[in-house]
Amino acid sequence: MKHFCLVVNREKENAGRAASLIEEYLIGRGCECLRLDQDGRAKKKEVDVRYRYTDRRTVPPETECVICLGGDGTLIRAARDLAGCGLPLFGINMGHLGYLTQIGREEDILPAMEDLIAGHFRLEYRMMLRGRVFSEGRTVAEDVALNDIVLSRRGMDALRFDLFVNGQHFNEYSADGVIVATPTGSTAYNLSAGGPIAAPEAQLILLTPICAHTLNARSIVLAPDNPIRLAVGAQEKSGASLSFDGDTIVQLSPGDFIEIERSRLRTELIQLKQMPFLENIRNKMRQI
């Protein structure tokens, strides 16, 4: 690899210093390296405000790797903004746990850069979800998610909604909401809500109710090609919202419904370490 792009979350301590270290090293090795701040503003470039953080138009077409400095959130935002570009992402953790990021110690940064230049890595492909919100018969919002799409209540009252799978009514819920997660997102909100952990390379969809007002509400594991529909109760008074990766928020009205399916887009992650998935999870859990 010779062409790199840095996405830097400057709110993370030492991220700016690490970015300067990487930039200097890559250029010194004869590589090209463009640095982007988290808000997507490349040096001397204007950015379309319609993009969340990284405007894909500022990423040079010859880019071979996007290095994300921050945490899992920084990498996830880059994955969503650059979805469909076919750019592999490499995460450097400047935060706390960092399930998705590869390295977190400063002394590991330059050896990792040498591995990237030499091509000593493998690609791991992660599925994404696509969600569409319908209100009064028309699409009012649409987005993708790498971790999860979450339906949640806005008020104090429990949220009433129906779950349909493959067009068939599965269950009516009274709960704080429901998490629709990918295997990548299984270790995020899904795990905190009592959902199962799934191997990241698996192709499946996890549904985990949030604080359901029943004793028999359990997580559901579905095949990836099962379309899901969530319908907010027509008499719902407290209101509801839908979030994509905990970032993009859509306010819902009574009678709105959401369709969720596997996206045709996917995220490519660069993996340097050959650490087994369960060993990585065990090590991360010890840090909590």
N, C-alpha and C positions, 0 to 999 in steps of 0.2 A: 504494500500500500504506500502511496505517495501523496494522496490528496485527502486532507482532513478538514473537518469543521468542528469547532468547539462551541457547545451550548453551555453557558455559564450562569449558574444561579448565584448572583452576587450577594444574596441575603444569607448564604451559608458562609460561616466563618472559614477563612483560608481558601475559599474557592477561587477568588481572584488571583491569589499568589500561586496556587497550583496551576491555574490556566496560563499564567505568564511563564511558569517553568516548562510546561508542555509546549507552548508556542515556541519558546526559544530553542528547546531541544529538537523539535521536529524541523524547524527551519534550518537549524545547524546540520541536520542530517540530509538536507537537500529536498525536504518535503514542502508542500504548500499547506498552509494552515490559516483558515479564516475563523476569526473569533466572533461569536454572537452572544449578546447578553440574553438573559432569560426573557426579557420582554420582546426579543426578536430584532432588536435594532443592531444591525451590522454597522461597522464603522463606515461612515460617509455614505450610508444608504438610507433611503426612506422606506418606511414599512406601512403596508396596508393595515388599517386599524381593524379590519375584519378578521385578522388572524389573532389567535389567543396570545401566543408567546413567541413562536418562531415562524416567520414568514418564509415559506418554502422557496419563494422566488429569490431570496437572498442567499440561498445555498447554491454554490456553483455546480453546474451539471456534471463536472468531472469528479465531484466528491465521491470518495470510496468508503468513508467512515465518518460517523457523527459521534463525537466524544461528549458525554453529558457529565458535567461536574455539579453535584448537588446531592441529591438523594433519589429515592424511588420516585417521588413526585416530579422531580425535574425530568427524569427519563420518561415517565409516563406522558407528561405534557409534550415532550419532543416526539414521542411515538405517535400521538394523536395528530399533532400538527403536520408531521411528515408521512403520515399513513398513505401508502400507495406510491411513494417515491422509490421504493426498493433500496433504501439506504440502511445498512446495518448500524446498530447503535451499540456503543460501549459505555457503561456507566462507571463513574468513579464516585464513591460514597463520601460526601462531606456532611452527612447527617448522622442519624442514630443507628438504626438497624441495617437498612439497605438490602432487602431480599433480592432485588434485581441487579444491583450494582456488583461489579466484579472485585474491585479493590477498594481499600479505605485507608491504607497507611501511605504516608508521603514517600517512604523509601521504596514502595512498590510501583510508583508511578512510572519512572523512567524505564525500568525493566519491562513493564507492560507496553510502553510505547515501542520499545525495540521488537517485542513480539508482534505487534501490529504491523510494523514496517516489514518484518521478515515473513509475515503471513502465517505465523505459528498460532493459529486459533481455529475454532470451528463455529459454524453458525447454528443458532437454535431458533426455530420458528414458533412464534406464539400466536394463537388464535385471538381474534378480537370480536367484539359484539357490535351489532348495529341496532340502534333503537329509533323508532319513529313515534311521535305523539300525534294523536288525532283528536280534534275537537270540532264538534258540529259537522262531522263528515269530511273535514279537510285536514291535511297534514300541516301542523303548526310548528313542528321542530323535528330535527333529525341530526344524529351525531353517532360517533363511534366511541368505543371504550376498550381499553386493554385489560383493566382490572374488573370493573363491575358497573352495572347500571342499577340504581337503587331507587325504589319507590318508598317514600316516607311521609308520615303525617306532618302537618304544619302546626296544628293546635294541640291541646291537651287530650282531646278525645281519641280513642282508638280509631284507626282508619279501616273502613270496610271496602274490600275489593274482591274481585273474582279472578281466578287464574284459569286460563284456557291453554291447553297443550295440543298442538296439531288440530286446532279447531274444536276440540272436545273440552267441555267444562270439567275441570278437575276438582276445584274446591273453592269455597267462599271463606275468606279470612277476616277476622277482626284482630288487628295487630298494629304495631307501630310502623310496619311496612314489610318489604321483602327485598332481599339482595339477589340479583341475578349476576352470577360471577363466572369468569373464565377460570381455568386451572391456574393461570398466573395470579388472578385475584383471590384464589382460595386462601392465601395466607394473609389477606388484608382484612377488611371489614367482615367478610364471610367467616373467618376464623374466630374473630372476637364475638360474633353472634352465635357461636357454637356449631358452625358448619364444618364439613370435612376438608382435609387437606388433599389436594390432587397433584400428581406429578405434572410439572409445567408443560411437558411436551404432549400431554394427553389432549384428546379432542372431545370435549364434553362441556355441558353447561350445568352449573350448580344453582339451585334455588334454595335460599334459606330465609324463612320467616323471621322477622325481628319482634321479639317479645309478643308472640301470638297469645291471644286470650283463650287458649285451649291447651289441654295436656297432650294431644296427639299430633300437634304440628311439628313435623320433622323436615330436615333438609331433603331435597329431591335431586337426584343426579340424572340428567337427560343426555341422550345422544345429541351431537352438535347440530344435526339437521332438523331438530324439532322446533318449529316456530312457537313462540310464547306470546300470549296476549294477556295483559293486565288491564282490568276494567275497574275504574273508580266508581263507587256506588253513586247512583243518581241522586240519592238523598244525603250524600255526604256533606256535612256542615263545617267540619273543622278545616277542610282544605288539605291538599296534598302537593308534593313536589317530586320531581324526578331529577336525579343527578347522574352525570356521566363521569366516572372516575373521580367523584367527589369534587368536581371542578365546575363544569357547565351545569347550571340549575335551570329547570323549566317548571314554572308554576302551573298546576293543574286545576281544573274546575270539575264539579260533579258531572259524571257521565263521560268524561274523557277516557280514552283508552290508549294503551301503549303496545306496540308490536316490537318484539325483540327476536333477533335471529343471529346466527353466525355471520359475521361480515366476510365479504370476499377479500378484504384487506387483512394483512397480517403483519406482525412486528418481527423484525429480524434482530436478534441479540447476538453479540459477539461473546463467546465464552473462551477464556484462556485456561481456566482450571478444569480439571477432570474430577472435581469433588462430587461424589454421589449426592443426589437431591436430598435424601433423608439426613445425611450427615450435615449438609449445609443448614437445613432446618434446625437440627439439634444444636448446632453452634450458635445460630442466631437467637434461639430461645434462651440460651444461657445468658445472653446480654440484657434480657429484659429485667 
